[in-house]
Amino acid sequence: MVDNAFWNTLSMASLLMDRFPAISDLERRAQRRIPSFAWTYLESGTGSDVARDENIAALERVKFRPQFLKGILEPRVETELFGIRYAAPIGIAPVGLTGLIWPGADEALAKTAAEVRIPYVLSTVATAAPETAGPLADGMGWFQLYPPRDRDIRDSLLQRAKDSGFTALVVTADVPAPSRRERQRKAQLRVPPVITPRLIASAATCPAWVQALRVHGAPSFKTLEAYAETSTMSSLAGFVGANLGGSLSWDYLSELRELWSGPLIVKGILDPEDAQECVDRGADSVWVSNHGGRQLDGAVGAIDALEPIVAQLNTAVPIIFDSGIRDGIDIARALALGADFCFAGRAFMFGLGALGGGGPAHAFEILREGLTNVLHQVGLDDPTELPNRLASRS
Ligand SMILES: Cc1cc2nc3c(=O)[nH]c(=O)nc-3n(C[C@H](O)[C@H](O)[C@H](O)COP(=O)(O)O)c2cc1C
């Protein structure tokens, strides 16, 4: 006999889907529950948000040409990547200062990844250490590196990631310098946050966020505390500014290849020549992304950068895509244009803000169900055949 807990879980899931059938529903609720300074940090791009919005607009221009009369279809979205089977070709992209957006975020994201079996990438500047997040992710964790200038710190980070069960290393290439993030400045977002009357007033309107803060404490760059020899956020922020970023070169990438024996992925690539050089230097995958439009407001929409890179690499390595994924159909669009796997940043954070710890799993379910439905609608069982259903873009 099936027990009550099963039916309760099932009806809970279907109630959630009725109330929040789209990522945009989670986004709206998250905006009400996250203090405005943290919300601006999450949703803004840079400059006038042109690149952020273009990511979404360019995805919407990708259309399908369905075929029908296919009888009973049973779309299968499980995907293998680097020898691991994942529930769908979607993962949780690295997000820094996570605990500011939702206190306890990294722990919740890592647990979600383990529960639904998708990859979760822990950022160097996340607010949980690899030793905490790795075991929670239970083999689903990847580690993202902002390349430290100090080689000893770099080597130590790689060792800690490996020892904590992270299977893949993601090196972020697209932050040669901090971007201007004008809206974050105007929202008075500082690291650490400076407690002003405006900040207190903003937090006071978000009781669930304040409660989560009480439980998990103020956010800190936990991974870096060991090197900065301090746990005060102002010293840590200074440490991040002085030690991370601006150091990545082709030779540095080759050194990383020597040091890391597992899958090595370069994130933030938009140019085919760069993509080729990554592969020539031994990268196992190229991650096409414009950082969610947060670095260069004049950057090409990420999906428009994908096709030339796919053509250049010609199946030499799997290609990962992110920037602008807000629905299962966006995953289908990226796969149709030659990506092998996708990631989303904001979509999972919207889930967390809207629903707390259970929110990322619901965001995943929206994306998975959306992708499965697109496969039905275009007449396919197998997502790798999506390129055959691509129509023109206009
Ligand atoms: C609030 C926020 C923080 C981010 N922090 C990082 C980071 O620490 N490291 C990194 O490689 N990318 C970071 N990214 C970029 C994401 O990994 C991802 O490329 C981007 O969110 C994809 O766009 P999407 O939000 O439209 O899905 C961040 C993105 C956001 C929204």
PDBQT file of the ligand as one rigid body, heavy atoms in Angstrom, charges set to zero:
ROOT
HETATM    1  C1  LIG A 401      23.951  37.232  -8.386  1.00  0.00    +0.000 C 
HETATM    2  C2  LIG A 401      24.882  36.514  -9.318  1.00  0.00    +0.000 A 
HETATM    3  C3  LIG A 401      26.162  36.179  -8.880  1.00  0.00    +0.000 A 
HETATM    4  C4  LIG A 401      27.023  35.492  -9.741  1.00  0.00    +0.000 A 
HETATM    5  N1  LIG A 401      28.257  35.081  -9.267  1.00  0.00    +0.000 NA
HETATM    6  C5  LIG A 401      29.059  34.336 -10.069  1.00  0.00    +0.000 A 
HETATM    7  C6  LIG A 401      30.268  33.785  -9.560  1.00  0.00    +0.000 A 
HETATM    8  O1  LIG A 401      30.607  33.946  -8.381  1.00  0.00    +0.000 OA
HETATM    9  N2  LIG A 401      31.046  33.070 -10.410  1.00  0.00    +0.000 N 
HETATM   10  C7  LIG A 401      30.689  32.860 -11.736  1.00  0.00    +0.000 A 
HETATM   11  O2  LIG A 401      31.431  32.198 -12.478  1.00  0.00    +0.000 OA
HETATM   12  N3  LIG A 401      29.529  33.343 -12.216  1.00  0.00    +0.000 NA
HETATM   13  C8  LIG A 401      28.703  34.046 -11.421  1.00  0.00    +0.000 A 
HETATM   14  N4  LIG A 401      27.510  34.502 -11.901  1.00  0.00    +0.000 N 
HETATM   15  C9  LIG A 401      27.102  34.162 -13.279  1.00  0.00    +0.000 C 
HETATM   16  C10 LIG A 401      26.321  32.851 -13.307  1.00  0.00    +0.000 C 
HETATM   17  O3  LIG A 401      27.153  31.767 -13.019  1.00  0.00    +0.000 OA
HETATM   18  C11 LIG A 401      25.674  32.597 -14.666  1.00  0.00    +0.000 C 
HETATM   19  O4  LIG A 401      26.662  32.691 -15.669  1.00  0.00    +0.000 OA
HETATM   20  C12 LIG A 401      24.533  33.579 -14.971  1.00  0.00    +0.000 C 
HETATM   21  O5  LIG A 401      23.738  33.782 -13.828  1.00  0.00    +0.000 OA
HETATM   22  C13 LIG A 401      23.681  33.015 -16.107  1.00  0.00    +0.000 C 
HETATM   23  O6  LIG A 401      22.645  33.879 -16.424  1.00  0.00    +0.000 OA
HETATM   24  P1  LIG A 401      21.146  33.724 -15.859  1.00  0.00    +0.000 P 
HETATM   25  O7  LIG A 401      21.164  34.307 -14.486  1.00  0.00    +0.000 OA
HETATM   26  O8  LIG A 401      20.350  34.506 -16.839  1.00  0.00    +0.000 OA
HETATM   27  O9  LIG A 401      20.820  32.246 -15.847  1.00  0.00    +0.000 OA
HETATM   28  C14 LIG A 401      26.614  35.184 -11.065  1.00  0.00    +0.000 A 
HETATM   29  C15 LIG A 401      25.328  35.532 -11.492  1.00  0.00    +0.000 A 
HETATM   30  C16 LIG A 401      24.463  36.173 -10.624  1.00  0.00    +0.000 A 
HETATM   31  C17 LIG A 401      23.076  36.495 -11.111  1.00  0.00    +0.000 C 
ENDROOT
TORSDOF 0
